[in-house]
């Protein structure tokens, strides 16, 4: 059994089916840049993730690589220094052994999506964001109709700054509200208040970006049906174009991991978490949101194009502290500590770690897991040929028959299977585990 398969099966048994469940690899010095510079035409990556790690404070559940600035700091100096390194990394893709990228392989299509994640990207001064976007444009090109997304937290932007972001080309804002309960915000270590949330919503409507999203969380300590229902109602009333509802994950090394045990109070019990999921699915569907992915709902035409790149398991660039790229069927994570990341970009010293190329079996498992998160589901026809593993279509088909009979898996044309909403989504861990187990009978490749 491959290391990836073991990691995914283990995570499934723990109830953690999400993109980060797969094994990660750290980057050796310059390993990726030497393998991929100037080869856009070969791997067809049309998306880029950019990590902006600074935030006011680190939330108690967060395990992302972030740098907490404190409540009062503007972070201007830190951002300027970081953007210098970030742009250097981005520009490193413009040359191959001293030759310009344009000479080596006339670049393919310009990028279709760019996503600024964090941290709290909305803390960045607009002038620094302009530098990053200009560097991306110079190196890869950005399609005139590209989706350019930015995560933004209440209390970190005002109307003018939001307008500046939109003026620079940001056309999708993702606002991290998490809850409309002030006590829950405090329990989670969020840096914003409920008043900040209401002001941010007002500013969003005033500036009116082409698309904006709201992130919510359930399964929080001391959260009950009433507080979750109220959060859903207020989110719907705010009329964002997109709403994400994430189930709290207790990550190792976080304060929440020290304070709480999964399934034990004050965290909601498993049945309560399932009820919260159903409440969200029913309320948002009634309000005109399409439940297009396990955790995501959108009004028509406002689905996250960038995240669909991930769920379709397509290649993408990634830049910045701790970010993970996927190029040439290889995933590489950059160092999570700032000094190591700076050294990696400068290629001045060795950074301990490795990169991992995915086998055809790994790619198959990724595709199954990610595609079944989507309402569109997974097409079984052609899987044998695509992944070079004979008989896989039949094994998956056999594995889901029990769930088809129970109306947990639905079947469409071309043997397209999808999880029923909401009951099938709720049992996604079990269903995907059974599919993986059926494939596991194949010898390792």
Secondary structure, DSSP 8 states (H G I E B T S, - for coil): --HHHHHHHHHHHTT--SGGGS---B--TTHHHHHHTT-HHHH---EEEEEE-EESS--TT--S--EE--SS---HHHHHHHHHHHHHHHHGGGEETTEEHHHHS---S-EEEEEEEES-GGGS-HHHHHHHHHHHHHHT-EEEEEEEEEEE-TTS--HHHHHHHHHTT--EEEEEEE-S-HHHHHHTT-S--HHHHHHHHHHHHHH--SEEEEEEEES-TT--HHHHHHHHHHHHHHT-SEEEEEE----TTSHHHHH--TTSTTS--HHHHHHHHHHHHHHHHHTT-EEEETTEEE-TT-S-HHHHHHHTT--BEEESTT-EEEETTEEEE--SSHHHHHHHHHT-S------EE--HHHHHHHHHHHHTTBTT-EE-TTHHHHHT-TTHHHHHHHHHHHHHHTTSEEEEGGGEEEE-TTHHHHTHHHHHHHHHHHHTTS---
